[in-house]
């Protein structure tokens, strides 16, 4: 039973590392696609676009 708990704990640690890495890669890809490393306020951009029409 202890082996199973250790296995689950190791699995969770590995999953957390992979999720963090993928999240950072996705964020970097988004910032490079937008051409900037600045944080974009998506709500403000949506309002600006809707008010132009």
HELIX and SHEET records of a PDB file:
HELIX    1   1 UNK A    2  UNK A   34  1                                  33    
HELIX    2   2 UNK A   42  UNK A   52  1                                  11    
END                                                                             
